[in-house]
Amino acid sequence: MKLGKSDTDRQAAIDRSLTLELVRVTEAAALAAATWRGKGDEKAADAAAVEAMRAEMGNVHIHGRIVIGEGERDEAPMLFIGEEVGAGDGPEVDIAVDPLEGTTLCAKNQPDSICVLAMAERGGLLNAPDVYMHKIAIGAGYPAGVVDLDASATVNVKALAKAKGVPVNEITACVLDRPRHAALIDDLRTAGVAIKLISDGDIAGIIHAVNTEDTGIDIYLGSGGAPEGVLAAAALRCIGGQMQGKLILDTDEKRARALKMGITDPNRKYRTDELASGDVLFAATGVTDGTLLSGVRYGKNTVRTNTVVMRSWSQTVRWITAEHHR
Ligand SMILES: O=P(O)(O)OC[C@H]1O[C@](O)(COP(=O)(O)O)[C@@H](O)[C@@H]1O
């Protein structure tokens, strides 16, 4: 991975030893959620992940503040927006969490349910309200702006194919399988693109579009949760690639909610480094077996977890398999 000039020129703002502490946090959430795998109860799985993540976060040496979490203080008892987390004896950082991304995937024991956390310098993560976001993402190595949210899907896949030097029918797009994407899916198929439909989990979907050599996916397109968009951008700051996101603020109530969170331009298109800026850490642990990570595995005496942890400043990506004694 190549370092961007702006990354090499600045000092690392977050102590690197925190990366391993984050791994413990997402591991704890995954171990808790895995006990609810395949049991058809999304809420219980999510609650278990939230509680475990919150408890383990108390051991991390930070003055943390949740900017993306389980909702507003009145709707979430733990990991609510604005909650102070961490041991209180380290740097001031902002935290975005999705304690269980793909609650339905976990409840049905389907691929790519993961526990996710990102950490950035204060003010480094967009305080996104819980609304939908239009998203587009591609891997590294393309000129800036080769795809753009304001262009049609057809124009984007043609531009991407040209930049890759392949015919459009060799491009694969990842799209969330939702009725709202019917026209998008039609347009992509008419253009000749192969579509990988996913039932949930667009953080993994976006990371897959950057890991093209491993996944065969060239581009992610469509709308999904805005909080998930910020978390995906945090990952892309570490692994490269391009992403754009635009909040869907289509009612007065949503625009007012966004304004309360400091978003003054409801039509703004955000680049990756505007969704997650400065020094950023990202960690995700697999709950169910997936393309991104293996899920929690129960052995006779040990339980195994798989985690990816990355950092934007060094662009280091670590894959950590841990054996936890029972
Ligand atoms: O299911 P919707 O309303 O289309 O929302 C899409 C969002 O739901 C997810 O698929 C799963 O979210 P949950 O884990 O909250 O169920 C996200 O990855 C995605 O951003």
The ligand as an SDF file (V2000), in Angstrom:
LIG
                    3D

 20 20  0  0  0  0  0  0  0  0999 V2000
  -32.0600   -2.5970    5.4440 O   0  0  0  0  0  0  0  0  0  0  0  0
  -32.0530   -1.1880    4.9010 P   0  0  0  0  0  0  0  0  0  0  0  0
  -33.1110   -0.3450    5.5260 O   0  0  0  0  0  0  0  0  0  0  0  0
  -32.0720   -1.1630    3.4290 O   0  0  0  0  0  0  0  0  0  0  0  0
  -30.7030   -0.4950    5.3720 O   0  0  0  0  0  0  0  0  0  0  0  0
  -29.4530   -0.8170    4.8490 C   0  0  0  0  0  0  0  0  0  0  0  0
  -28.4910   -1.0250    5.9740 C   0  0  0  0  0  0  0  0  0  0  0  0
  -28.8560   -2.2270    6.6740 O   0  0  0  0  0  0  0  0  0  0  0  0
  -27.7230   -3.0900    6.7550 C   0  0  0  0  0  0  0  0  0  0  0  0
  -27.7640   -3.9800    5.6600 O   0  0  0  0  0  0  0  0  0  0  0  0
  -27.7230   -3.8850    8.0340 C   0  0  0  0  0  0  0  0  0  0  0  0
  -27.9700   -3.0450    9.1220 O   0  0  0  0  0  0  0  0  0  0  0  0
  -28.3650   -3.6880   10.5610 P   0  0  0  0  0  0  0  0  0  0  0  0
  -27.1880   -4.4140   11.0410 O   0  0  0  0  0  0  0  0  0  0  0  0
  -28.6860   -2.4880   11.3920 O   0  0  0  0  0  0  0  0  0  0  0  0
  -29.5240   -4.6040   10.3580 O   0  0  0  0  0  0  0  0  0  0  0  0
  -26.5520   -2.1300    6.5800 C   0  0  0  0  0  0  0  0  0  0  0  0
  -25.3540   -2.7610    6.1920 O   0  0  0  0  0  0  0  0  0  0  0  0
  -27.0660   -1.1940    5.5400 C   0  0  0  0  0  0  0  0  0  0  0  0
  -26.3640    0.0280    5.4980 O   0  0  0  0  0  0  0  0  0  0  0  0
  1  2  2  0
  2  3  1  0
  2  4  1  0
  2  5  1  0
  5  6  1  0
  6  7  1  0
  7  8  1  0
  7 19  1  0
  8  9  1  0
  9 10  1  0
  9 11  1  0
  9 17  1  0
 11 12  1  0
 12 13  1  0
 13 14  2  0
 13 15  1  0
 13 16  1  0
 17 18  1  0
 17 19  1  0
 19 20  1  0
M  END
$$$$
